[in-house]
Amino acid sequence: MKVPFTWKVTGWFMVGWSAEFPTGDVRPLRYFGEDLVAYRDESGELHVLSAHCRHLGAHIGHGGKVVGDCVECPFHGWRWGPDGTNRYIPYQPDRPNKALRLRVYPVREQYGCVFVWHQPEGKEPRWDMPDLFCKFPQLETDPDAYYRPYPEFSRRAEREPVHPQIVAENGPDSAHFRYVHGASVTPVCLNWEAVDEEWRFLTGWPDVGSDDPDKMALYIHSHFSGLGFAISAFEGSSNHRLIFACTPVEDGHSDMFYSIWWPRIPGDTSDVPPDNVREQVERQFLRTVWEDLDIWRYQEYVDRPPLSKVDAKPYMALRKWATQFYEVPPAEQSPVSV
């Protein structure tokens, strides 16, 4: 997908689930057009650094190992700490190279999801990661009241030709539900607002069994935190929570992550949902995001869309809000060195 803005977006982005990064594990990642290495040290802390050893350029994510709180390069045994500094060189143990440093990507783990902060120039986070369960305090906020999201209620799509802003633009688009998802009623955007790095909106699903056109069978509360992900809480006919995240891999492609927290059956103390609940969630909810993806894969970005009156104001307001996360120009507009 060709878009007129950069793929090196500023914000918090999901890169996986905590269970994929066991203690002592070292694994390669690729996001934001960069090779990264993720490792969980012996104390259980997860770290993400630039991947290539500053000695001779080996990729630490392929064959590296954890030693204490450091990650060791598989080529010559150089060790790098969580702060990115060189801590140890085996053949000159008293003289690490203090001038060398790997880039550090701030990491946050919440309720089994892993996020990293990305800013193209490596600047510190502009805002704190929101708490996934405290965004909507008027609803149930106890994580223990839900089944675990991973692996049963989580899905990933890799290297899809979709920019994070295209995912965000789904928020104010109410008309597509009938055509893409086969909805029997068209949802209504009841409220929307941009608050700093957040785009917040409330969607209502009319109650077809009522004569009152203002009566809703379901409310969906959704907040985008930057362009990286949206947190949604459902209120009414179903009362689950979800996160949908879109993380640029490199120019032209993103990975997508989707997790649902489904309420436990009363009296059930297991983290693992029973088969009938798994089948219900799969059938009714887990497939819907991939229906959108079937559109996004082949979509062309329209700079000045002829929007309907009901959607025009929130749609264009979202596009204006999104510009704050583009701190560098698109690749084709970047200055060329001579």
N, C-alpha and C positions, 0 to 999 in steps of 0.2 A: 504494500500500500504506500503510495507516494503522498506525503503530506507536506504542507508549507512550514512546518515547525520541526525542531530538533527531536531526535529520539533519545538524547542525553538529558532526560528530564530530572529535575530536582525533586526530591521527596523521599518518603519511606516506601520501600517496595518489598513484597514478599518473595522469598527465595526457596521456600520449602516448609516442611513440618519438622518439629523437634525430633520426632522418632527416627528421622532419616539421618540424624547426626549423633550417633552413640558416643559415649566417652572413649577417648583414644582414637576416634575415627578422623581420617584426613581425606578430603575429597575435593575434586576440582569443580568449579562453577564458572559459568561465563554469562556475565550480564553487563549492560551499559557499554558494550563493545570492548570489554576488558576481560582478561583471564584472572580469575580469583581462586584463592584456596580457603576452604573452610575447615576448621578443626575444633574439636571439643577437647579441652585440656583435661589433665588428670583430676582436677577439682570439679569438673563438670561445666565449666564456662565455655561458651561457644564464641569463636573469633572468626572474622573474615578479613583476609589481607590480600593485597595484590599477589599474584601467583608466582612470578618469576624471581628466583634467587638473584640477588644483586651481585653475586660472585661471578658466575658464568652463565646465568640465564636459565637454569633448569626450572621446569614447572614443578613446584613443590607439591601440588595436588596429585601428581602421579608418582606414587612411591614414597612420599614423605611420611614421617612418623612423629607422634607426640612424645615429647620428653618433658615431664613436669608441666609448666605452663607454656612451653615453647613448641614450635613445629620445626622439625629437622629436615633439611634438604637431602634428597636421596643421592645427589651427585657427589658432594664432598663433606657432608655432615655439618654444614653451617646451620646454626640454630637461630631462629627469629622469635622474638617475644610478642605478646599481645599488643604492645605499643608500636610494633613494627621495627624495633631496633635489633641489630645484630648482637646476640648475647654470648655466642660461643663459636670458636673455630677450633676443631679438635687438634690440629697440628701447631697451634699457637694459643693454648687454652687461657693464658693470662692476658691476651691482647685481642679482644673482639674489635671489629671495625666499627667504631662508634659513629663514624661519619655516614654510614649507610643506613637506609631505612626503607621498609616496605610501606605502601599506603595502607592505612587502617580504615575499614568501613565499619562505623558504629552498628552494633547488633542489638536487637531487642527480641525477646521471646515472650509470647503471650498465648496462654491456653492452647499450647501445642503448635503454634504458628511462628515462623522465623521471618524477621524483617531486617533489612539493612537500609542505612541511610546513604543516598547518593546525591552528591553535588558535583558537577563536572570538574570543578577546580579543587575538590577535596576539602571544602569548607565544612565547619561543624554544623550540626542540625539546626535548622531555623525554627523548628517547633518540636515539641515532645510527641512521642507516639501516643495516640489516644488509647485508653483502655477499652478493649472490645466489649466488655460487659458493663461498663459504667456510662456508656454513651446515652442510654435511654433509661434513666433511673426510675421512670414511672412504670417500667415493666420488670419482670423477674430478672434479678441480677446475680443470682447464685449459680456459678458455673457447675456446681455439683448437682443442680437440678436438671442437667442435660446429659445425654450420652456423649461419649467422646466423638470428636469430629473426624479423627484420623485413625484407621484408614477407611472405615466403612462409608463415611459421608463426605469424602474428599476426592477431588478429581484434579488432574493436571492436563493441560494441553501445551505441547512444546513447539517452539519456533513457528508460531502462527503469524501471518502477515497483517497484524493488527496493532495500531498505535493506541496507547492508553487513553488518549482523549476520545477516540471513537467509542470506547467502552463507556466513558463518562457521559457521552452525548446520548446514550440510551436512557438516562435518567428522566429528562423532560419529554421524552417521546412516548406518549401514551397510546397513540393509534396503532403501533406495531404489534401490540399484544394480540389483537384479534387475528392478524394475518400470519405472524410468525409462530405464535404459541397456541393458536386455535382457541383463544379465550372467548367465552360466550358473552361476556360483557366487556365494555371498554373502561379501563380504570380512569380515575380523575386525579389530576394533580391539584391537591388541596392547598398546598403551601410550598414555597421554595425561598431560599435565601442563601447568600454567600456571606460567610463570616470568616474573614482572614483566609486561612488555608483550607477551610472546610466549605463544601457545597452540601447544603442540607435540603431535603425535600420530603414531603409527606404525600403518599399516594393512597387514594381510597378506591375500594372495589364496591360498586353499588350492590345493594341487597335486592336481588331480582324478585324475592318473595314479598317485598314490601311496596305499598303504594306511595311511600314517602321517597321522593327522588334523592333526598339528602341522607337517607339511612344507608350506612356502609356495612357490608358483611365482613370486611377485612381492611385493616390499615397497614401500610408498610412504611415504617420510619427508616430513612436511609441517610447516611452521612458519608460523603467522600472525604478522605484525608489526603489532600493533594490529588494527583492523578493516579496514585499507586493502587488504591483499593477503596472499596465501599463496604461499609458495615451496615447491615439491615436487620431490623427486628420486626417480626410479624405479630400483629395483634388482632385477634378475632377468631375466624374459623380455624386458623392454625397459629401457633405461638412459638415459632422457632426463630433462630438467629442464623445469619450467614455472613460470610465474607467472600467477596469476589475481587481478585487482584489481577493486575496486568503489569508485567515487569519486562521492560525492554531487554532483549538479549544483545542485539546490535541493530544498526540501521536496517529497518525493513521487517524486523521480526520481534515478537514478544512471547514469553511464557505466560500462561494463565493458571491461576490457582483458585479453587472453589471449595469451601468447606461449610457444612451445615451443623449447627448445634440443635439437636432435636430433643424436646422435653421427655424426661423419663416417664415411663408408665408408673403410676403411684405404687409404691411398695417394692419396685425393682431397684436393687442396689448395685447392679452390674454396670460397669462402664461400657460394656459391649451391648449394642442394641439387639433385640431378638429379631429373628428372621422376618417376621411379618412386618415389623417396623421398617426394617431395611428395604423390603420390597416396596412398601408404600412410599418412602422417601425417594427411592430411585425412580419410581414410576411418575410421581407427581412433581418432583422438584429438581433432582439432580440432572435431568436431561434438558431442562429448559435453557440453561446457559449455552449449551452446545447448539441449540436451535438458532440462537443469535449468532453464534460463530459461523454457521453456514451462510449467513448474510455477510458478515464482516470480511470473511476470506476473499470475497470477490468484489467488495465495495470500492467505489472511487470517491475520493474526498471532494465535496462540492463546497467551494469557498463562499458563495453567496446563494444559499438554497432558497427556493420559493416556498417558505414555510406558511402553514395555515395560521390564522390569527390566534388560535388558542395556544399554539406551541411557540410562536415566534419570540415572544419576550423572554421566557425562561431559557430557550435554546441559545439565543444570542448572548444572554447574560452569562451563561455557563462558558461559552467560548471566550468571552472577555475575562472572566475569572481565571480561566486556564492559562492565560498568557504569563501570569506571575511565576510559573514553574519552568519557564524557558529562559535560562540565563546565558545560553550560548546560541548562536545562529544555527540554522540547519546546515548539514555537512556541505551541501553544494554551494552555500553562501559564505562558508568560512574563508578568511583571507588565505591566499596562496603564497607560500614563501618562495622567493626566487634567489 
